């Protein structure tokens, strides 16, 4: 009698959760091991565009599309592109009927967590490494030196995946661009600043730098400053003093319109610096029984294709489908999944890398306005 395969998913991000949910719908159990001690230990980031050709079909396959519609932020897809002088080069008003509605990442994750049996996620289980025991068996070693084995280990553990080294020698490479978080409270009174941001997302850009901010439904603003700087420069920055840090960042925009620089100096967020890393656009690995990757662990890229979260959910659904189709031939299931994964992710990664250059290259911001004008149908 054949036994049910055991599946261990490392990471309770959108991709790992979608995988577990879709497996559950197909009557296949899985356990998610998440390093964080609880789902509420930290903020999950800002808004996501959930695309009609990727994320939305994934949510339909996971049986969560109707619930997802209740999370949509109508009209928050408005876009505005400015130059350093606050001249508007492109503007698109919010459309409640948009094909790519925006949702809060944290709310989407909460929905996915709530769709799983309560014991699916094991919180506070930090993975230290994955050890290959033989040609078909792998062990997960946790930070407390405990270990488990499973018939299938899925690395859904993000950019700095602990599972990836068991499959691939590739490591994320610094893109040359770093982000610094900014935020304004809902009671912000600077009308010039709020007027510059508008009702959706502001992208104020110039070669090598930018201010990207989003006005949320409660009137608060979240976003980041982007700078093209060396990795050594990034490592040298110390933002221990919030005000001094924000003033230093604002100095990088000294020749910009004052209502734009005040988006930085008025920020109430600790200016955390986040270098943007990416895996090679054609990242792939030779198939290995009993282990695979999805999401950022498989295809980390910059956010300038807007597909990272969408692709992670697609990965989860597609891997679950192959496992459900071939539950007793996991090797064939992984081969089919990975073949499609490599092609799908490489195409998007190339777009992402190209768009990053558009946003902060020598032709910005005109290159970005042209990009959005091309994407937006004529009225």
C-alpha positions in Angstrom: 0.0 0.0 0.0 1.4 3.4 -1.0 1.8 6.0 1.7 0.8 9.6 1.4 3.9 11.7 0.6 5.0 14.1 3.3 5.4 17.7 2.1 7.4 20.4 4.1 7.0 24.0 2.9 9.6 26.4 4.2 8.2 29.9 4.5 4.7 31.3 5.1 4.8 34.0 2.4 2.2 34.3 -0.4 3.7 31.5 -2.5 4.0 28.9 0.3 0.6 29.7 1.6 -1.0 29.4 -1.9 0.8 26.0 -2.4 -0.5 24.7 0.9 -4.1 26.0 0.2 -4.2 24.4 -3.3 -2.8 21.1 -2.0 -5.5 21.2 0.8 -8.2 21.6 -1.8 -6.9 18.5 -3.6 -6.9 16.5 -0.4 -3.1 16.6 0.1 -1.7 17.7 3.4 1.4 19.8 3.9 3.2 21.5 6.8 4.6 25.0 6.6 7.6 25.9 8.7 7.9 29.7 9.3 10.7 31.4 11.1 8.6 34.2 12.5 7.0 33.5 15.8 3.5 34.7 14.8 1.7 36.1 11.7 1.5 39.6 13.3 5.1 40.0 14.3 5.9 42.6 11.6 4.3 44.6 8.9 3.9 42.8 5.6 4.5 45.7 3.3 2.3 47.9 1.1 -0.1 47.4 -1.7 0.1 44.8 -4.5 -1.3 44.9 -8.0 -3.0 41.5 -8.5 -2.9 40.9 -12.2 -5.6 39.4 -14.4 -3.3 36.9 -16.1 -1.3 35.7 -13.1 -2.4 36.4 -9.5 -6.1 36.4 -10.1 -6.2 33.0 -11.8 -4.1 31.6 -9.0 -6.5 32.9 -6.4 -9.4 31.3 -8.4 -7.6 28.0 -8.4 -7.1 28.3 -4.7 -10.8 28.9 -4.2 -10.3 32.4 -2.8 -11.2 34.8 -5.6 -14.5 35.9 -4.2 -13.0 36.6 -0.8 -10.1 38.4 -2.5 -12.6 40.8 -4.1 -13.6 42.0 -0.7 -10.0 43.1 0.0 -9.7 45.2 -3.2 -8.9 48.9 -2.7 -11.1 50.5 -5.5 -9.6 53.4 -7.3 -6.2 53.2 -5.6 -4.5 52.3 -8.8 -4.1 55.9 -9.8 -0.6 56.7 -11.2 1.3 60.0 -11.5 4.8 60.5 -12.9 6.7 63.7 -12.2 10.1 65.0 -12.9 12.3 66.7 -10.3 10.6 70.0 -10.7 7.2 68.4 -9.9 6.0 68.7 -13.5 3.5 66.0 -14.3 4.5 63.9 -17.3 1.9 61.2 -17.0 -1.3 60.8 -15.0 -3.9 58.0 -14.8 -6.9 58.4 -12.6 -8.0 55.5 -10.4 -10.4 53.0 -12.0 -12.6 50.8 -9.8 -12.9 48.4 -12.8 -9.2 48.1 -13.3 -7.9 44.7 -14.5 -5.2 44.8 -11.9 -6.8 45.8 -8.6 -4.7 46.7 -5.6 -4.8 44.9 -2.2 -2.9 45.2 1.0 -0.2 42.5 1.1 -0.9 41.9 4.8 -4.6 41.4 4.3 -4.0 39.0 1.4 -1.6 37.0 3.6 -4.1 36.9 6.4 -6.8 35.6 4.0 -4.5 32.8 2.9 -3.6 31.9 6.4 -7.2 31.7 7.4 -8.0 29.4 4.5 -5.7 26.6 6.0 -6.4 24.1 8.7 -5.1 25.6 12.0 -2.2 23.1 12.4 -0.8 23.7 8.9 1.7 26.4 9.9 4.4 25.8 12.5 5.5 29.2 13.7 8.9 30.0 15.2 10.7 27.3 13.2 13.8 29.0 11.7 15.6 26.9 9.2 19.4 26.9 9.4 20.1 24.6 6.4 19.0 21.7 4.3 21.2 18.6 4.1 21.1 16.1 1.3 21.1 12.6 2.8 21.0 10.5 -0.4 19.8 10.8 -4.0 16.2 11.1 -2.9 16.1 12.2 0.8 16.8 15.6 2.4 16.7 16.8 5.9 15.8 20.3 7.3 18.0 21.4 10.1 16.4 24.1 12.3 18.2 26.8 14.3 17.7 24.8 17.5 19.5 21.8 16.0 16.3 19.8 15.6 15.7 18.2 12.2 13.0 16.6 10.1 12.8 14.8 6.8 10.1 14.9 4.2 9.3 13.3 0.8 9.3 16.8 -0.6 10.9 20.0 0.7 9.7 23.2 -1.0 11.8 26.3 -0.5 9.3 29.2 -0.3 11.7 31.2 1.9 12.4 34.2 -0.1 15.5 36.1 -1.3 18.0 34.5 1.1 16.5 31.1 1.0 18.1 28.4 3.1 16.8 25.7 0.7 18.2 27.2 -2.5 21.9 26.1 -1.8 20.8 22.5 -1.9 19.8 23.0 -5.6 21.7 26.0 -7.0 25.0 27.8 -6.3 23.4 31.1 -7.5 23.2 34.0 -5.0 21.3 37.2 -5.2 23.3 40.0 -6.8 22.9 43.7 -5.8 21.1 45.6 -8.6 22.8 48.9 -7.9 19.6 50.5 -6.5 18.6 50.8 -2.9 15.3 51.8 -1.3 14.8 53.8 1.9 11.4 53.6 3.5 9.3 56.7 4.1 5.8 57.2 5.5 3.4 60.0 6.4 0.6 59.8 8.9 -3.0 60.0 8.0 -3.3 63.5 9.7 -0.6 65.0 7.5 -1.5 68.7 6.9 1.0 69.7 4.3 -1.4 70.3 1.4 1.5 70.9 -1.1 2.9 67.5 -0.3 -0.4 65.7 -0.4 -1.3 67.5 -3.6 1.9 66.4 -5.3 1.3 62.7 -4.3 -2.3 62.7 -5.5 -4.8 59.9 -4.8 -2.7 56.9 -5.8 0.9 56.3 -6.5 3.4 59.1 -7.2 6.6 58.3 -9.1 8.9 61.3 -9.1 12.0 60.3 -11.0 15.4 61.5 -12.3 18.5 59.6 -13.4 19.8 57.6 -10.5 17.1 58.5 -8.0 13.4 58.7 -7.3 10.6 59.2 -4.7 7.8 56.7 -4.9 4.9 57.2 -2.6 1.4 55.8 -2.3 -1.6 57.5 -0.7 -3.6 54.9 1.3 -7.3 54.8 1.9 -7.0 56.2 5.4 -5.0 59.3 4.2 -1.6 57.9 5.3 1.2 57.7 2.8 3.8 54.8 2.4 6.6 54.5 0.1 10.3 54.8 -0.4 13.2 56.8 -1.8 15.3 55.1 -4.4 19.0 55.8 -5.0 21.5 54.3 -7.4 24.5 53.8 -5.1 27.3 51.3 -4.7 27.0 48.3 -2.3 29.9 49.8 -0.3 27.9 53.1 0.1 24.9 51.1 1.3 26.9 49.2 3.9 28.4 52.5 5.2 25.0 54.1 5.9 23.9 54.3 9.6 20.4 55.7 10.2 20.4 55.3 14.0 19.2 58.9 14.3 16.0 59.2 12.4 15.9 62.9 11.8 19.6 63.1 10.8 19.0 60.1 8.5 16.1 61.7 6.8 18.0 65.0 6.4 20.9 63.1 4.8 18.5 61.4 2.4 16.8 64.7 1.6 20.3 66.2 0.7 20.4 63.7 -2.1 17.4 65.6 -3.6 18.6 69.1 -2.9 17.8 70.4 -6.3 14.3 69.0 -6.4 11.0 70.8 -5.9 10.4 71.5 -2.2 7.0 69.8 -2.1 8.9 66.6 -3.2 11.8 66.9 -0.7 9.2 67.4 2.1 7.9 64.0 1.4 11.2 62.8 2.8 11.8 65.3 5.6 8.2 64.9 6.9 8.4 61.1 7.0 7.6 59.5 10.4 9.2 56.2 9.4 12.6 55.0 10.5 14.6 55.3 7.3 15.5 51.6 6.9 17.7 51.0 3.8 16.9 48.1 1.6 19.2 47.2 -1.2 17.5 45.6 -4.2 18.9 42.2 -5.1 18.0 39.9 -8.0 18.9 36.4 -9.1 20.2 35.9 -12.7 17.3 36.3 -15.1 17.7 32.8 -16.4 18.1 31.2 -12.9 17.5 27.5 -13.1 18.9 24.3 -11.6 19.2 20.6 -12.5 16.2 18.6 -11.2 16.7 16.8 -7.9 14.2 14.4 -6.4 12.5 15.6 -3.3 13.3 19.3 -3.3 12.3 22.4 -5.3 11.8 26.2 -5.0 9.1 28.7 -5.6 8.6 32.5 -5.4 11.6 34.7 -4.6 13.7 31.7 -3.6 13.4 30.6 -7.3 13.3 33.9 -9.2 14.1 36.9 -7.1 13.8 40.1 -9.2 13.4 43.8 -8.7 9.8 45.0 -8.1 9.6 46.9 -11.4 7.6 44.3 -13.3 5.0 44.2 -10.5 4.9 40.4 -10.8 6.9 39.0 -7.8 3.9 38.3 -5.6 1.7 37.3 -8.5 4.3 34.8 -9.8 4.8 33.3 -6.3 1.1 32.5 -6.1 1.2 31.1 -9.7 4.1 28.9 -8.6 2.2 27.6 -5.6 -0.8 26.7 -7.7 1.2 25.1 -10.5 3.3 23.0 -8.2 0.2 21.8 -6.3 -1.5 20.9 -9.6 1.5 18.8 -10.7 1.6 17.1 -7.3 -2.1 16.3 -7.4 -1.8 15.0 -10.9 1.2 12.7 -10.1 1.1 12.2 -6.3 3.0 8.9 -6.5 5.6 10.1 -9.0 6.9 13.2 -7.3 10.0 13.3 -9.6 7.9 13.6 -12.7 5.7 16.2 -11.0 8.7 18.4 -10.1 10.2 18.0 -13.6 6.9 19.3 -15.2 6.6 22.1 -12.7 10.2 23.3 -13.0 10.2 23.2 -16.8 7.3 25.6 -16.9 8.6 27.7 -14.0 12.0 28.4 -15.7 10.3 29.7 -18.8 7.7 31.7 -17.0 10.0 33.4 -14.6 12.8 34.2 -17.0 10.5 36.2 -19.2 9.3 38.3 -16.3 12.8 38.7 -14.8 14.0 40.2 -18.1 11.2 42.7 -18.1 11.9 43.6 -14.5 15.6 44.2 -15.1 14.8 46.3 -18.2 12.2 48.3 -16.2 14.7 49.0 -13.4 17.0 50.7 -15.9 14.0 52.7 -17.3 13.1 54.0 -13.9 16.6 55.1 -12.8 18.6 55.3 -16.0 19.8 58.2 -18.0 16.5 58.7 -19.8 14.3 58.9 -16.6 11.6 60.1 -16.1 10.6 60.4 -19.7 11.3 56.7 -20.3 8.9 55.8 -17.5 6.2 58.1 -18.7 6.5 56.5 -22.2 6.2 53.0 -20.6 3.0 53.9 -18.8 1.5 55.7 -21.8 2.1 52.6 -23.8 0.4 50.4 -21.2 -2.6 52.7 -20.9 -5.4 52.3 -23.5 -6.5 55.5 -25.3 -9.7 56.9 -23.9 
